[in-house]
């Protein structure tokens, strides 16, 4: 008997490889989308925990944590001064009593006594989609003011200098006021315990989609918000709700969200913008 074996020709092999390549190229975006959806859900979950800690802090002390501390303002993004921030005050409520116990509030956050905590990479304040450099950075920032200005005591946000904001100070309503947002990665970051632009921002520059606009910024510049999520950024509202907001959101709406006492009707600018777009169709 003659045993005849049939093998693939070179053309058939190339066709199979090409088909596999096409299938992989079609599947890759779907896999990446699934991964980003998972990272976005994890980011939202971390913000929800921070929101619960903020409300727990107010229930305990009848005030929200002070944004940052210094002998005088305004705050500059330099490693000089006290600069203990709002995140450090939430650690017990974030189930991190060990980290909290290693913070020495009698000295600056930049003192050698606080170096082990300052250098710590704390996952609770890191968005999974954010770049890991620097490792001790926070992806989440408290909002101090609706427009760009140095961080000071008279700002219109919730996390300001040397002043504790109470629930009654948020006259626009907790569900209408943004407390926390995400920030784009920056490479002059002073760390998640530093009450500078590392953990406090405004919305004056809109939502930043990419890049590091603060690489050469003056120390007095605070900067705006942003994320590595495609198309938008998370906001944590005072009510504890987390909202994913489009990068194309009208600047007036962002400023309205960050101002705790502007007195504007909720969603007024958004309604006007929607009507304007409808009229152009």
C-alpha positions in Angstrom: 0.0 0.0 0.0 1.2 3.5 -0.8 0.8 6.0 2.1 0.2 9.4 0.5 0.5 12.4 2.9 -0.9 15.8 1.8 0.9 18.9 3.1 0.0 22.6 3.0 1.3 24.6 0.2 3.2 27.9 0.9 0.2 29.8 -0.5 -2.3 28.1 1.7 0.0 28.7 4.7 0.2 32.4 3.9 -3.6 32.7 3.5 -4.1 31.1 6.9 -1.6 33.5 8.5 -3.3 36.4 6.9 -6.7 35.3 8.1 -5.4 34.9 11.7 -3.8 38.4 11.5 -7.1 39.9 10.4 -9.0 38.2 13.2 -6.5 39.4 15.8 -6.6 42.9 14.4 -10.4 42.9 14.7 -10.4 41.4 18.2 -7.7 43.7 19.6 -9.8 46.9 19.9 -12.6 44.9 21.5 -10.2 43.5 24.1 -8.8 46.9 24.8 -12.3 48.4 25.2 -13.1 45.6 27.7 -9.9 46.3 29.6 -10.6 50.1 29.7 -14.2 49.4 30.9 -12.8 47.3 33.7 -10.3 50.0 34.7 -13.0 52.7 34.5 -15.2 50.7 36.8 -12.3 50.2 39.3 -11.6 54.0 39.2 -15.3 54.7 39.9 -15.2 52.2 42.8 -12.2 54.0 44.3 -13.9 57.4 44.0 -17.0 56.0 45.6 -14.9 54.8 48.6 -13.4 58.3 48.9 -16.8 59.8 48.7 -18.0 57.6 51.6 -14.9 58.6 53.6 -15.6 62.3 53.0 -19.2 62.0 54.2 -18.0 59.9 57.2 -15.5 62.6 58.1 -18.3 65.2 58.1 -20.5 63.0 60.2 -17.7 62.6 62.7 -16.3 66.2 62.8 -19.2 68.2 61.4 -17.0 69.6 58.7 -15.1 68.4 55.6 -11.4 67.9 55.7 -9.3 71.0 55.1 -7.8 71.0 51.7 -4.3 72.0 52.7 -2.5 73.7 55.6 0.1 76.5 55.6 1.1 79.5 57.7 -0.1 81.8 54.9 -1.3 81.6 51.3 -1.4 81.4 48.5 0.0 77.9 48.1 2.8 77.2 45.6 3.8 73.8 44.2 7.1 73.6 46.1 8.3 71.3 48.8 8.3 74.0 51.4 5.6 74.4 54.1 3.2 72.3 56.1 1.0 71.1 53.3 -0.8 68.3 55.1 -3.8 67.7 52.8 -7.4 66.4 52.7 -6.4 62.8 51.7 -4.2 62.3 54.7 -7.2 63.1 57.0 -9.3 60.4 55.4 -7.0 57.5 55.8 -8.7 56.0 58.9 -12.1 56.2 57.1 -10.5 54.5 54.1 -9.5 51.6 56.3 -5.8 52.6 56.3 -5.1 53.0 60.1 -1.5 51.8 59.7 -0.6 54.4 57.1 -2.4 57.1 59.2 -0.4 56.1 62.3 2.9 56.8 60.5 2.0 60.4 59.6 3.5 63.0 61.9 1.3 66.1 61.7 3.6 68.1 64.0 6.0 68.6 61.1 5.8 69.3 57.4 4.8 66.5 55.0 8.2 67.0 53.4 10.0 66.3 56.7 12.2 63.2 57.0 9.7 61.8 59.6 7.0 61.6 56.9 9.3 60.4 54.1 8.2 56.7 54.3 4.5 57.7 53.8 5.3 60.3 51.2 7.1 57.8 49.1 4.4 55.2 49.4 2.5 54.1 46.3 -1.1 54.0 47.7 -3.5 52.2 45.3 -6.6 53.8 46.9 -5.8 57.1 45.2 -4.6 55.8 41.9 -6.7 55.4 38.8 -5.9 52.1 37.0 -5.8 53.8 33.7 -3.2 56.4 34.8 0.5 56.3 34.1 2.5 54.8 37.0 5.1 57.6 37.0 5.6 59.0 39.6 4.6 56.0 41.7 3.6 58.1 44.8 1.2 60.3 42.9 -2.5 60.7 43.4 -4.9 60.5 40.4 -7.6 62.2 42.4 -7.8 65.9 43.4 -10.0 68.0 45.5 -11.5 71.0 43.8 -10.7 74.4 45.3 -12.1 76.9 42.8 -14.0 77.1 39.5 -11.4 79.1 37.6 -7.6 79.1 37.6 -6.0 80.9 40.6 -3.6 80.0 43.4 -5.0 78.0 46.2 -6.1 80.2 49.1 -8.6 80.6 51.9 -11.4 82.5 50.1 -11.8 80.1 47.2 -15.2 78.9 46.2 -14.6 75.1 46.1 -14.7 72.7 49.0 -11.0 71.9 49.6 -9.3 75.2 50.3 -6.4 76.5 52.4 -6.7 76.5 56.2 -10.4 76.5 56.2 -12.9 73.7 56.9 -16.0 73.8 54.8 -19.3 72.7 56.3 -22.3 71.1 54.6 -24.2 74.3 55.1 -21.5 76.2 53.1 -22.4 74.1 50.1 -25.5 76.2 49.3 -25.8 74.9 45.8 -26.6 71.4 47.1 -24.4 68.4 47.5 -25.7 66.7 44.4 -24.9 69.8 42.3 -21.4 70.4 43.6 -18.3 68.5 42.5 -15.9 67.7 45.4 -13.2 65.5 43.7 -12.1 64.9 40.1 -9.2 63.2 38.3 -6.0 64.9 37.1 -3.7 64.2 34.2 -0.3 62.7 35.0 2.3 65.3 35.8 6.0 64.7 36.3 6.7 67.4 38.9 4.2 65.7 41.3 5.0 66.2 45.0 3.0 63.1 46.0 -0.4 62.0 47.3 0.1 63.6 50.7 1.1 67.0 49.5 -1.6 69.8 49.6 -0.4 71.5 46.4 -1.5 71.0 42.8 -0.5 67.4 43.4 -3.9 66.8 45.1 -5.9 70.1 44.6 -7.0 71.5 41.3 -9.6 73.7 39.7 -11.5 73.4 36.4 -10.3 76.7 34.8 -8.5 75.0 32.0 -11.3 72.6 31.1 -10.8 68.9 30.8 -7.2 68.1 29.7 -7.2 65.0 27.4 -3.5 64.3 27.2 0.0 65.5 27.8 1.7 67.2 30.8 0.8 70.9 30.6 2.5 71.6 33.9 6.0 70.5 33.1 7.3 74.1 33.0 4.4 75.8 34.8 5.1 78.4 37.5 4.8 77.1 41.1 1.7 79.3 41.6 -0.2 77.7 38.8 -2.6 75.1 40.1 -3.9 73.6 36.9 -7.1 71.8 35.7 -8.4 68.3 35.6 -8.2 65.3 33.2 -7.7 61.6 32.9 -6.4 58.8 30.7 -10.0 57.5 30.2 -11.1 57.9 26.6 -13.6 60.7 26.1 -14.1 61.9 29.7 -13.3 62.2 33.3 -14.9 61.1 36.6 -16.3 63.7 39.1 -17.3 62.8 42.6 -20.2 64.9 43.7 -20.9 66.0 47.3 -23.8 63.5 47.5 -21.4 60.6 46.8 -22.5 60.1 43.2 -19.8 59.5 40.7 -20.4 61.1 37.2 -18.4 60.4 34.1 -18.3 63.7 32.2 -17.5 64.2 28.6 -14.3 66.0 27.5 -16.5 68.2 25.4 -18.6 69.6 28.3 -19.2 73.3 28.2 -16.7 75.2 30.3 -19.5 77.1 32.0 -21.0 73.8 33.2 -17.7 72.7 34.7 -17.3 76.0 36.6 -20.8 75.7 37.8 -20.1 72.2 39.2 -16.9 73.3 41.0 -18.5 76.4 42.6 -20.3 75.4 45.9 -22.3 78.7 46.1 -22.8 80.2 42.6 -26.6 79.9 42.9 -27.1 78.9 39.2 -29.9 76.6 38.3 -28.6 73.1 37.9 -28.0 72.1 34.3 -29.0 75.6 33.0 -26.0 75.9 30.7 -26.3 72.3 29.6 -29.9 72.9 28.6 -29.0 76.0 26.7 -26.2 74.3 24.9 -28.4 71.4 23.9 -31.0 73.8 22.5 -28.3 75.6 20.5 -27.0 72.4 19.0 -30.6 71.4 18.1 -31.1 74.7 16.3 -28.0 74.1 14.1 -29.1 70.7 12.8 
